[in-house]
Amino acid sequence: MGPRKPTSAKKARNELTEWIKALVIAGILVFVIRWLLVSPFIVDGESMEPNFLNRERIIVNKVLYDFREPHRGEVIVFHVPDEQRDFIKRVIAVPGDTVKVQGDTVYVNGEPLEEPYLQDAIAKAHAEGREYNNLDFPNAEFPDGTVPDGTLFVMGDHRDNSKDSRMIGYIPMDRVVGRAELIFWPLKDIKYIGKGY
């Protein structure tokens, strides 16, 4: 007499146990990825146009800055406690840099900053006989143009419609959530944006 074949009830229990294990592992992976490594973010408003549009969904890399500091030109998401929400802006200057915004020219350490991500928008504004930027820096509210240690100077791409370091000051690094990595919605606009453009 050979070994007894498992009954269909035992087979069903084994299969159910395997499914439960797979779901638990998947749940743990989702938790780790969602809360520790990356996070979705919805762009709220027009402050990053023309490069990021209202209601676009992006993926934020939450671990990159555990290994290195942010670089100029990268787009970051950070907490703004006074607003009780997160902002998305572009890093313009890092600790130790001097920054000056005069009209449509941004100077970092005395040199004009190249901003290829805004060339077309600035050219269009000039063709219409206006400047693209409406607020200079330093200004009466923030007269010091040297970025302190542990902070960043950030600006929105839509310079005349952005609440950024020109109004709220330097951003402490401990408020930075991470770097914008990928636009994933709407699907027609899916694009890698890790370098900032």
Buried (B, 14 or more C-beta within 10 A) or exposed (E): EEEEEEEEEEEEEEEEEEEEEEEEEEEEEEEEEEEEBBBEBEBBBBBBBEBBBEEBBBBBBBEBBEEEEBEBBBBBBBBBEEEEEBBBBBBBBBBEBBBBBEEBBBBBEEEEBEBEBBEEBBEEBEEEEEBBBEBEBBEEEBEEBEBEEEBBBBBBBBBEEBBBBBEBBBBEBEBBBBBBBBBBBEEEEEEEBBEBB
